[in-house]
Amino acid sequence: MLHLRQRAASSVPFDAHGLATTIAWGRPCAALGQLLAIIVAVDWLQVALPVAPLLAGVLVLALATPFAFWRLRHGRPVGEVEAVGHVAFDLLLLGWALYFTGGASNPFITLLLVPVALSAAALSARGTATVVALAAAVYATLIVRYVPLPDMPMHGGNGFRLHLTGMAINFSIAVLLLAVFINRMTGSLRAQRDATQRLRERLLRDEGILAIATQAAEAAHELNTPLSTLRTLLPELQSGRDDDTALHDDVRLMVGEVERCRDILRNMVDYGRQQLSNVARTSTLGEYVDANVERFRLLCPEAEVMVRVATPEQAVEVQPGLEHALLNLMQNAFDASARNASRSVTLEVDVREGHVEFVIGDRGDGFDEHADGMPVASSKAHGLGMGLALARSTIERLRGDLETHRAADGTRITVRLPLSDGIAG
């Protein structure tokens, strides 16, 4: 079913879940790196390492990788406590490998700083402090308890050059990891900043629309009294003038216009009540489209509407507000076509990739667009320039998107709304 609710900012921050994702992708790389290091040290450098416990650590790290990916794709989002658990697990496995390869004298000991740096970028102060304390404990333990590397003197000879080579490799790995992940963090922060800017612009636009809506509500309340007075007094103009056909016709027309104004005010009140009640309407997509097209034809009987619904049997549950936005867009499309001596309005409805798409087309000349694809001003002689802005605000509030596209034969406006997972159909 189609659920149209308020959309939040659509950014993915580098938080606890992002840290767990980074760790999940880093584990196979770490396991492969440790395995290659063992092979090089044992087969090429002929260093007598305790291979069995080192391979056991690599195996545990490799087995933890598919579990991490499974966890990321199922269940609730990863919280900070769980993210700290992932970091602690990897720190302990790194400490395990360093314990059997010289402890704190191993040039790769500074790799303990990488989880600390990533945690500082993603976790709260408490979570980061926990990781720092654990890393410090592992480092302190490796100073006093470790398995010494055989034939690795720290001063002079090939052993010292090998130590320097290890430090260079360790530096390269640390720099690469920090550069990649800090760049990713920077990109995430940039995306959050852009999303915040878009949200700020949307709030400013919605504040303006709310001000207009408030004034419209006040006007509706104030207009109701004089309209009721006119409705009462107009028939009295005909008193004593039964033979004045022209007057009767004029009064009948005026009464009809007054009733039309009152109907518009009643519709405004009903629409406001629907918005406050937030009661969704359930039907099939075909029935919903037919009802909206029928209403549009009543308002614009001269319009030639071409409708295509790809999946009319699709069940939908639509929140109040969408039908008014679609009706507004269809009226704008008819006005645009009329300026080119056309009466054509097209409406194509389809379901694609979990979204319902309404494509409204006209035969007009288009409009001057703003940077976000919206017109900068109304192109109608008596237009206020608020139709598209109001429709877009409504659709965004319903978690949808509105896009405009200039075609060779007119303009296409696409309204895209999400289908709720698991209950569509």
C-alpha positions, 0 to 999 in steps of 0.5 A, a space after each residue: 500500500 502507498 504510505 505518504 508520510 513526512 520525510 526526514 533528511 536523507 543523509 547517511 552519517 558516518 556513525 556507529 552503523 558506518 563504523 561497523 560497515 567499515 570494519 566489516 569491509 576491513 576484516 577480509 583485507 586484514 585477514 589477507 594481509 596477515 596471511 601474506 605476512 605469515 607466508 613471507 616471514 616463514 617461507 621467504 625470510 625463514 623466521 620461525 614463527 608460531 604458525 598455528 596460533 597465527 593461522 587460528 587468528 586469521 581463521 577467526 577473523 575470516 569467519 567473523 567477516 560473513 557474520 558482520 555482513 549478515 548482521 548489517 543486512 538484517 535486524 535492527 540498525 547497529 548501535 554504539 554498544 555493538 559498534 564498540 564490540 566490533 572494534 574491541 573484537 578486532 583490537 583483541 585479534 590484532 593484539 593476538 597476532 602481535 603477541 606471537 610476533 614480538 609484542 610492542 617491538 613489532 613495527 606493526 604495533 602502531 596499527 592499534 591507532 587505526 581503530 582508535 582514529 575511526 572510533 573518534 570519528 564515528 562514536 561518542 566521547 564515551 564510546 571513544 574512551 572505551 576504545 582508547 582504554 582497550 587499545 592502551 590496555 592491549 599495548 601495555 600488555 604487549 610491552 610486558 607479555 609477548 613471544 619474542 621474535 627469533 633472530 631479530 636483534 634490534 641493533 645492527 645487522 639485517 634484523 634492524 633493516 628488516 625492522 625498518 622495512 616493517 615500520 615503512 610498510 606499517 606507515 604506508 598501511 596506516 596512511 592509506 587506511 586513514 586517508 581512505 576513511 577520513 576522506 569517506 568521513 569528509 564526504 559524509 559530513 559534506 553530504 550532511 551539510 548539503 542535506 541540512 541546507 536543503 532542509 533549511 531551504 525547505 523549512 523557509 519555503 514551508 514557513 511562507 506557505 504556512 503564512 499564506 495558508 493562515 491568511 487563506 483560512 482567515 479570508 475564508 472565515 471572513 468571506 463566509 458572512 458576506 457570501 451568506 448575506 449575498 445569497 439571502 439578498 440576491 433573490 429579493 432583487 427579483 421581487 416585483 420584476 417578474 417580467 424582467 428576464 434579463 434581470 432574472 438571468 443575471 441574478 441566477 448567474 450571480 446566485 450560482 457564482 455565490 454558491 460556487 464561492 461557498 463550495 470552494 470555502 467548504 472544500 477548503 474547510 473539509 480539506 483542512 479537517 482531512 489533513 488534521 485527521 490524517 485518515 488515509 483512503 484505501 482503494 486500487 490505483 485505477 479507482 483512485 486515478 479515475 476519481 481524480 480524473 473525474 473531479 478534474 473533468 468537472 472543473 475543466 469540462 473542455 479538457 481532453 484528458 488521456 489517461 494510462 494506468 499500467 497497474 490499475 489493480 495495485 492496492 494503495 492507501 493514500 494520505 490526504 493532500 495528494 489528490 489536491 496536489 495532483 488536481 493542481 498540477 493537472 489544472 496547471 497543465 491544462 492552462 499551459 496547453 490552452 495557451 497553445 490552443 490545445 486542450 490536451 492533458 496526459 496522465 500516466 501512472 505506473 509502479 517502478 522499483 517500489 515507487 508509484 509515478 504520476 507523470 502529467 504532461 501538457 502541450 505548453 511552452 514550458 517555463 523559466 526554471 529555477 536551479 531546483 527545476 521549479 518555475 521562478 514565476 507564474 506564466 499565467 496572466 492572473 496566476 500567483 505563482 504558488 501552484 507548483 510550490 504548494 504541490 511540491 511542498 505537499 508531495 515532499 511532506 508525503 515523502 515524495 519527489 516532484 521533478 519537471 522535464 522539458 519535452 519537445 511537445 511540452 512539459 512533463 511533471 513527474 510525481 514519485 511516491 514510495 510504496 511501503 515495504 512488505 505490504 504493497 500489492 
